[in-house]
Amino acid sequence: MKTYNAALQAQLDAYLSEQSGLPQSKAAAMIGVSPTALIQYRNSKYPGDVEAVESKIEEFLRTRSAAAQASVSSTSLNMMKAAIS
C-alpha cells in the first residue's frame, strides 16, 4: 500500500479551495502532472510514483507561498511609501 503525505494533501486542498478561480487542470499543468494524476493523488489512488508527485506539489506550494509573501511585502512597502509622501 502506498503512503500519502496527508498534511501535504490537506495543504494542496486548501490552496486549491482558496484559488477558486483556478481550474484543477490548470493547477495540474502548473504542478507538472496530468489532471488525472492530480485527481488520483488527491483521492489517494495514484498508481504511480507518489513521492515524485509529492515532490512536485511541495515545490509548487513553496513557489506559490514565496510569490504571495513577495506580493504582500511589495504592497506593504508601497503603502508605507504612500503614507510618508
Z-matrix of the N, CA and C atoms (Angstrom, degrees):
N
C 1 1.454
C 2 1.536 1 109.39
N 3 1.299 2 115.35 1 136.67
C 4 1.467 3 120.34 2 -179.06
C 5 1.518 4 110.35 3 -78.69
N 6 1.325 5 115.08 4 147.93
C 7 1.448 6 121.04 5 178.38
C 8 1.524 7 109.00 6 -103.90
N 9 1.305 8 115.59 7 128.25
C 10 1.458 9 122.00 8 179.35
C 11 1.519 10 109.04 9 -109.49
N 12 1.314 11 116.08 10 146.50
C 13 1.456 12 122.45 11 177.07
C 14 1.528 13 107.26 12 -83.93
N 15 1.324 14 115.94 13 97.45
C 16 1.469 15 121.11 14 -175.68
C 17 1.524 16 111.90 15 -61.17
N 18 1.330 17 117.02 16 -35.82
C 19 1.469 18 120.18 17 179.45
C 20 1.527 19 110.04 18 -65.71
N 21 1.327 20 116.76 19 -39.96
C 22 1.458 21 120.65 20 178.66
C 23 1.528 22 110.73 21 -67.62
N 24 1.322 23 116.46 22 -40.55
C 25 1.465 24 120.09 23 176.48
C 26 1.531 25 110.00 24 -59.89
N 27 1.323 26 117.06 25 -41.87
C 28 1.466 27 121.23 26 179.30
C 29 1.527 28 110.72 27 -65.72
N 30 1.337 29 117.37 28 -41.06
C 31 1.471 30 120.92 29 177.64
C 32 1.520 31 110.81 30 -61.56
N 33 1.324 32 115.90 31 -44.09
C 34 1.457 33 120.73 32 179.74
C 35 1.524 34 110.38 33 -63.92
N 36 1.323 35 116.66 34 -45.66
C 37 1.468 36 120.55 35 178.54
C 38 1.525 37 111.08 36 -59.78
N 39 1.328 38 116.54 37 -42.44
C 40 1.467 39 120.56 38 179.42
C 41 1.525 40 110.28 39 -64.26
N 42 1.326 41 117.37 40 -43.74
C 43 1.466 42 120.69 41 179.48
C 44 1.520 43 110.23 42 -61.43
N 45 1.326 44 116.69 43 -47.53
C 46 1.458 45 119.93 44 -178.46
C 47 1.531 46 111.62 45 -66.16
N 48 1.317 47 117.78 46 -31.76
C 49 1.474 48 121.23 47 176.23
C 50 1.522 49 110.84 48 -68.83
N 51 1.341 50 116.63 49 -40.65
C 52 1.471 51 121.48 50 179.44
C 53 1.521 52 110.79 51 -66.31
N 54 1.323 53 116.57 52 -34.53
C 55 1.457 54 122.48 53 -178.79
C 56 1.532 55 109.07 54 -95.86
N 57 1.312 56 116.32 55 60.94
C 58 1.462 57 120.89 56 -172.72
C 59 1.524 58 113.45 57 -59.33
N 60 1.327 59 117.96 58 -22.05
C 61 1.449 60 120.29 59 178.96
C 62 1.522 61 113.17 60 -86.32
N 63 1.324 62 117.16 61 -1.47
C 64 1.461 63 121.74 62 -177.08
C 65 1.530 64 109.59 63 -95.17
N 66 1.335 65 117.16 64 109.05
C 67 1.467 66 118.85 65 178.06
C 68 1.526 67 110.75 66 -63.19
N 69 1.314 68 115.99 67 145.72
C 70 1.461 69 120.39 68 -179.02
C 71 1.531 70 110.68 69 -59.93
N 72 1.329 71 117.38 70 -32.95
C 73 1.464 72 119.96 71 179.54
C 74 1.532 73 110.73 72 -65.49
N 75 1.328 74 117.04 73 -37.31
C 76 1.464 75 120.57 74 177.84
C 77 1.527 76 110.25 75 -71.12
N 78 1.323 77 116.59 76 -40.69
C 79 1.464 78 120.14 77 177.16
C 80 1.522 79 110.09 78 -60.12
N 81 1.326 80 116.95 79 -42.03
C 82 1.467 81 121.10 80 179.44
C 83 1.529 82 110.08 81 -60.08
N 84 1.327 83 116.42 82 -44.53
C 85 1.461 84 120.20 83 179.14
C 86 1.523 85 110.84 84 -63.08
N 87 1.320 86 117.12 85 -39.85
C 88 1.462 87 121.16 86 179.57
C 89 1.527 88 110.78 87 -66.50
N 90 1.321 89 116.29 88 -34.44
C 91 1.473 90 121.50 89 179.25
C 92 1.524 91 110.42 90 -75.08
N 93 1.330 92 116.00 91 -33.92
C 94 1.457 93 120.08 92 -178.92
C 95 1.511 94 113.74 93 102.74
N 96 1.336 95 115.93 94 24.92
C 97 1.464 96 121.33 95 177.12
C 98 1.527 97 108.04 96 -129.47
N 99 1.312 98 116.43 97 167.58
C 100 1.459 99 119.99 98 177.76
C 101 1.526 100 109.54 99 -77.02
N 102 1.332 101 117.45 100 155.72
C 103 1.464 102 119.48 101 176.38
C 104 1.533 103 112.08 102 -56.75
N 105 1.327 104 116.14 103 -38.83
C 106 1.469 105 120.08 104 178.88
C 107 1.522 106 110.76 105 -62.87
N 108 1.333 107 116.71 106 -43.75
C 109 1.466 108 120.30 107 179.43
C 110 1.524 109 110.59 108 -61.60
N 111 1.330 110 117.02 109 -39.97
C 112 1.466 111 120.14 110 -179.42
C 113 1.525 112 110.70 111 -65.72
N 114 1.319 113 116.63 112 -44.33
C 115 1.470 114 120.62 113 178.43
C 116 1.527 115 110.22 114 -61.43
N 117 1.332 116 115.85 115 -46.42
C 118 1.466 117 119.40 116 179.68
C 119 1.519 118 110.97 117 -62.56
N 120 1.316 119 117.44 118 -41.30
C 121 1.459 120 120.31 119 178.89
C 122 1.525 121 110.59 120 -61.93
N 123 1.337 122 116.26 121 -46.95
C 124 1.464 123 120.06 122 -178.58
C 125 1.529 124 111.91 123 -61.51
N 126 1.344 125 116.23 124 -27.29
C 127 1.468 126 121.12 125 179.30
C 128 1.530 127 112.74 126 -97.13
N 129 1.337 128 116.61 127 11.19
C 130 1.478 129 123.17 128 -179.13
C 131 1.525 130 111.93 129 55.88
N 132 1.329 131 116.32 130 39.28
C 133 1.466 132 120.66 131 -179.40
C 134 1.527 133 112.13 132 -129.68
N 135 1.324 134 117.75 133 18.67
C 136 1.459 135 120.78 134 -177.93
C 137 1.526 136 109.10 135 -72.33
N 138 1.347 137 117.56 136 123.92
C 139 1.467 138 119.82 137 -176.49
C 140 1.531 139 114.28 138 -84.27
N 141 1.312 140 116.96 139 -7.84
C 142 1.468 141 120.48 140 -176.29
C 143 1.518 142 113.10 141 -92.44
N 144 1.312 143 114.57 142 -151.60
C 145 1.460 144 123.22 143 -177.23
C 146 1.534 145 109.21 144 -80.31
N 147 1.314 146 115.85 145 96.81
C 148 1.467 147 122.08 146 -177.13
C 149 1.521 148 110.75 147 -61.48
N 150 1.323 149 117.51 148 -40.57
C 151 1.464 150 120.60 149 -178.81
C 152 1.525 151 111.42 150 -61.89
N 153 1.321 152 117.22 151 -38.40
C 154 1.467 153 120.46 152 179.20
C 155 1.524 154 111.03 153 -66.08
N 156 1.321 155 116.48 154 -41.96
C 157 1.470 156 120.42 155 178.38
C 158 1.522 157 109.55 156 -65.51
N 159 1.323 158 116.64 157 -43.90
C 160 1.466 159 119.58 158 179.56
C 161 1.521 160 111.40 159 -62.69
N 162 1.296 161 117.67 160 -36.68
C 163 1.465 162 120.91 161 177.45
C 164 1.527 163 110.47 162 -61.64
N 165 1.312 164 116.97 163 -42.95
C 166 1.468 165 121.28 164 178.53
C 167 1.528 166 110.88 165 -66.49
N 168 1.314 167 117.10 166 -40.03
C 169 1.467 168 120.88 167 179.32
C 170 1.527 169 109.89 168 -65.92
N 171 1.328 170 116.99 169 -43.50
C 172 1.467 171 120.45 170 178.88
C 173 1.524 172 110.77 171 -59.07
N 174 1.330 173 116.81 172 -44.87
C 175 1.466 174 120.88 173 179.56
C 176 1.527 175 110.37 174 -63.70
N 177 1.312 176 116.87 175 -42.96
C 178 1.464 177 121.80 176 178.19
C 179 1.530 178 110.72 177 -59.35
N 180 1.322 179 117.50 178 -49.05
C 181 1.468 180 120.86 179 -178.67
C 182 1.528 181 111.18 180 -66.69
N 183 1.324 182 116.80 181 -37.43
C 184 1.465 183 120.69 182 178.23
C 185 1.538 184 109.67 183 -63.89
N 186 1.322 185 116.78 184 -44.34
C 187 1.465 186 121.46 185 179.13
C 188 1.521 187 111.13 186 -63.27
N 189 1.315 188 116.80 187 -43.21
C 190 1.467 189 121.29 188 -179.85
C 191 1.527 190 110.67 189 -65.65
N 192 1.314 191 116.51 190 -39.34
C 193 1.462 192 120.85 191 179.53
C 194 1.520 193 110.39 192 -65.32
N 195 1.328 194 116.68 193 -43.30
C 196 1.469 195 120.85 194 179.41
C 197 1.523 196 110.32 195 -64.26
N 198 1.326 197 117.20 196 -40.46
C 199 1.470 198 121.16 197 178.97
C 200 1.527 199 110.69 198 -65.32
N 201 1.315 200 116.65 199 -40.28
C 202 1.467 201 120.33 200 179.35
C 203 1.528 202 110.53 201 -65.74
N 204 1.330 203 117.10 202 -41.01
C 205 1.459 204 120.51 203 179.31
C 206 1.521 205 110.74 204 -65.85
N 207 1.327 206 116.90 205 -39.55
C 208 1.463 207 120.81 206 178.66
C 209 1.523 208 110.16 207 -64.37
N 210 1.316 209 116.81 208 -38.54
C 211 1.463 210 121.30 209 179.35
C 212 1.521 211 110.64 210 -65.67
N 213 1.330 212 116.66 211 -43.05
C 214 1.466 213 121.19 212 178.75
C 215 1.517 214 109.77 213 -64.25
N 216 1.338 215 116.91 214 -42.85
C 217 1.463 216 120.34 215 179.55
C 218 1.516 217 111.20 216 -62.79
N 219 1.320 218 116.79 217 -41.74
C 220 1.465 219 121.60 218 179.42
C 221 1.526 220 110.58 219 -64.58
N 222 1.325 221 116.79 220 -43.06
C 223 1.463 222 121.19 221 178.84
C 224 1.520 223 110.51 222 -63.42
N 225 1.327 224 117.01 223 -43.96
C 226 1.463 225 121.13 224 179.17
C 227 1.521 226 110.69 225 -62.19
N 228 1.322 227 117.07 226 -42.22
C 229 1.456 228 121.78 227 179.57
C 230 1.529 229 110.05 228 -62.78
N 231 1.320 230 116.53 229 -44.47
C 232 1.465 231 119.95 230 179.17
C 233 1.527 232 111.49 231 -63.47
N 234 1.328 233 117.43 232 -36.74
C 235 1.462 234 120.94 233 178.92
C 236 1.529 235 109.66 234 -67.61
N 237 1.316 236 117.15 235 -40.00
C 238 1.456 237 119.99 236 178.62
C 239 1.523 238 111.11 237 -65.82
N 240 1.328 239 116.54 238 -41.49
C 241 1.476 240 120.21 239 177.37
C 242 1.518 241 110.46 240 -61.03
N 243 1.326 242 117.03 241 -42.50
C 244 1.456 243 121.42 242 -179.37
C 245 1.523 244 110.61 243 -65.54
N 246 1.329 245 116.98 244 -37.67
C 247 1.456 246 120.41 245 -179.55
C 248 1.528 247 111.67 246 -68.51
N 249 1.314 248 116.62 247 -32.80
C 250 1.451 249 121.80 248 -178.47
C 251 1.529 250 110.62 249 -75.53
N 252 1.327 251 115.55 250 -34.14
C 253 1.489 252 119.80 251 -176.29
C 254 1.493 253 112.75 252 -67.69
